[in-house]
Amino acid sequence: MVLLVVGVLCIIIFSASLLRTLIEVKGSQILEREISVDGEIRVNWRWAYTHIYVENIRLQNAANFSEPDMARIELIDLHFKPLRLLRGHIDISEINIVAPEIYLERKSVDLANWNFPALAPADTDGAIVARSRYEFPVIDQLKISRGHIVFNDNLKGLNLDLQLDSVTGHEQVAASSHQGFEKGYTLNGSGKMRDKHFTITATGGSLSQLRDASVSFPLRLKLEMGETKVLVDGRFQNPLQLDGVDALLEIEGTNLADIFYLTAIPLPPTPHYTLKGQLTKSGNVWSYHKFKGQVGSSDLAGNLSYDVGGERGYLTADLTSTVLNAADLGGFIGLDPEGEAVKSTRLIPDVPLARERLLATDLDIQLKAEQVTGPNLPFKGMEIRFDLRDGSLKLNPFNLVLADGTVDGIIEIDANPAVPPMTMDLNMRQLNLVQFFKGTRFESTTDGMFGGRIALAGEGASLAEVLATSNGDLTLIMSGGEISQLLIEASDLDIGQAFPLFFGKDKATRINCGVLDFDVKKGMLTSEVVVLDTNDSLLVGDVSINLKDEKINAWLDAKPKDNSLLSLRVPITISGQLKDPRIGLHPEKTAVRGVAAIALGALLTPYAAILAFIEKGNVPNTDCRALISAANKQ
């Protein structure tokens, strides 16, 4: 206390020259960096208050950092009560700070320019603010104009460039009925975060509330970045450390993927969305509780938490949807939301994978949809876990309820290599064939179950590149149903039976068994077996698909089990692009007649093992087992 009194007396006696020495010499010694005052210093001492005016203050940056100065301030103009200093309190009646420029940078866990050797190491939260609300000085009026803050965190890949147009604060003001609290603090600014421009406005409680630890500090913040709009409206138990948060959080935008620029959380492209829930923070963990909203035409609700304490953020979430539109999930496989993609002749999405986003944050997200709607595939529901650790993403479990059956398995992507590898191992179980013919003339004459397996591994920057380089196999097996007789007869142009079906009521023919098996090498699908056994015909074919060029070359031939007199016996061919295939007739109708004599035993023997995909429980599938057994006796 004696030293403090002596210091005050020295300022009175020696005034500006002593203050300059204290700042430049003693300050530089304490911080072990040069502090200089390159402009005027004025001290106007009064017992009631003292006026200090300092121009052009500069704090040198740490060695080996990009900016020469860590901080520059054009002007500090303050009035304080010197008698309060004698009691150990800082009581500022008015402070005006003009054009402060602050450059903060972190290169590694232990290397940041806000750490000073002579002082205790600080973290990013405690680098420039007091830890206790009571430690914050008493300030009656605060004004900051033309402020500029730059924050570069190489550890988390964050760059922030904030222009503070104005910051004002008052000790006491009348209560605002609109805000519901004493509106004593306002902030307006703009800047860039991860190279995306944003604007920010904030209003808060009075400066006296900021110091009072017995009450939470009210704060209302609005941020806009492009089409993304964020509103935070609530209270902070410890505003200086951004802790003890309990606030309403509303988010709206045209694409959830844009959230990455604010949070480093990698989310897929989506249509327009709105979300509303409760935001809390405890320690290093931000939580978003009981949020609800819309993503496109899908409802979405759940809880999530985001831990920012480690070198990489860690997001956990449990998401549910009552009705999920499959079109809103297009971003997961590289499709643009809301049909924004330019018309393309290609069927497989060729949108590059955002590797840098998968490497930025870890996450564990559970997504469950009670009902899935879509125009092309008969989805019923889904349950998927997205597990992302150190750039390696696993979709496990991956469960879809499709066509009254299921598709389940694992999908893995590793974003660490420059060319990411991807593997998928999916099982299809007891899918109902009629679900794929809903709304067509074949719906009433189609029935049966099918299943199979897809096992592929490839590498590339997009789904199209992965499939174009993939190796593996694809197998489908079907039994126990019916299919349009028109489809069967037309496959071999049996005019005698097909002609009346075009103009009359279609009939159904029983499916005994069907097997479709592909070997996949370097993106080329080559059929090992194409067999469909019905009551009317035995269909056998050959199919090849080039996933790189998206071209198909196939033919189907049928051996009738009847004696129709008008059978032309000309196999059907399929060729061209997958998105727009051409269907025609084989130019030499006898060129492939030998297919009917193929030894089915050699073809079908290996497929007894996959009958489990169409058999229910322990009940064997007699049709396919009978076909395989008969083939083995050939």
Stockholm file with secondary structure:
# STOCKHOLM 1.0

chainA/1-634         MVLLVVGVLCIIIFSASLLRTLIEVKGSQILEREISVDGEIRVNWRWAYTHIYVENIRLQNAANFSEPDMARIELIDLHFKPLRLLRGHIDISEINIVAPEIYLERKSVDLANWNFPALAPADTDGAIVARSRYEFPVIDQLKISRGHIVFNDNLKGLNLDLQLDSVTGHEQVAASSHQGFEKGYTLNGSGKMRDKHFTITATGGSLSQLRDASVSFPLRLKLEMGETKVLVDGRFQNPLQLDGVDALLEIEGTNLADIFYLTAIPLPPTPHYTLKGQLTKSGNVWSYHKFKGQVGSSDLAGNLSYDVGGERGYLTADLTSTVLNAADLGGFIGLDPEGEAVKSTRLIPDVPLARERLLATDLDIQLKAEQVTGPNLPFKGMEIRFDLRDGSLKLNPFNLVLADGTVDGIIEIDANPAVPPMTMDLNMRQLNLVQFFKGTRFESTTDGMFGGRIALAGEGASLAEVLATSNGDLTLIMSGGEISQLLIEASDLDIGQAFPLFFGKDKATRINCGVLDFDVKKGMLTSEVVVLDTNDSLLVGDVSINLKDEKINAWLDAKPKDNSLLSLRVPITISGQLKDPRIGLHPEKTAVRGVAAIALGALLTPYAAILAFIEKGNVPNTDCRALISAANKQ
#=GR chainA/1-634 SS CHHHHHHHHHHHHHHHHHHHHIIIIIHHHHHTSCEEECSCEEEECCSSCEEEEEEEEEEECCTTCSSSEEEEEEEEEEEECHHHHTTTCCEEEEEEEEEEEEEEEESSSSCBTTCCTTSCCCCTTTSSSCSSGGGSCEESEEEEEEEEEEEEETTTTEEEEEEEEEEEEESCCCEETTTTEECCEEEEEEEEETTEEEEEEEEECCHHHHHCTTSCEEEEEEEEETTEEEEEEEEEEEGGGTEEEEEEEEEEESCGGGGHHHHCCCCCCCSSEEEEEEEEEETTEEEEEEEEEEETTEEEEEEEEEECSSSSEEEEEEEEEEEEEGGGGGGGGTCCGGGCSCCCSCSSCCCCCCHHHHTTEEEEEEEEEEEEECSSSCEEEEEEEEEEETTEEEEEEEEEEETTEEEEEEEEEECSSSSCEEEEEEEEEEEEGGGGGTTSTTGGGCEEEEEEEEEEEEECSSHHHHHHTCEEEEEEEEEEEEEEHHHHHHTTTBHHHHHHHHHSCCCEEEEEEEEEEEEEETTEEEEEEEEEEESSEEEEEEEEEETTTTEEEEEEEEEESSCCTTBCCCCEEEEEETTEEEEEECSSTTTTGGGGGCCHHHHHGGGGGGGGGTSCTTCCCHHHHHHHHHHHTC
#=GC SS_cons         CHHHHHHHHHHHHHHHHHHHHIIIIIHHHHHTSCEEECSCEEEECCSSCEEEEEEEEEEECCTTCSSSEEEEEEEEEEEECHHHHTTTCCEEEEEEEEEEEEEEEESSSSCBTTCCTTSCCCCTTTSSSCSSGGGSCEESEEEEEEEEEEEEETTTTEEEEEEEEEEEEESCCCEETTTTEECCEEEEEEEEETTEEEEEEEEECCHHHHHCTTSCEEEEEEEEETTEEEEEEEEEEEGGGTEEEEEEEEEEESCGGGGHHHHCCCCCCCSSEEEEEEEEEETTEEEEEEEEEEETTEEEEEEEEEECSSSSEEEEEEEEEEEEEGGGGGGGGTCCGGGCSCCCSCSSCCCCCCHHHHTTEEEEEEEEEEEEECSSSCEEEEEEEEEEETTEEEEEEEEEEETTEEEEEEEEEECSSSSCEEEEEEEEEEEEGGGGGTTSTTGGGCEEEEEEEEEEEEECSSHHHHHHTCEEEEEEEEEEEEEEHHHHHHTTTBHHHHHHHHHSCCCEEEEEEEEEEEEEETTEEEEEEEEEEESSEEEEEEEEEETTTTEEEEEEEEEESSCCTTBCCCCEEEEEETTEEEEEECSSTTTTGGGGGCCHHHHHGGGGGGGGGTSCTTCCCHHHHHHHHHHHTC
//
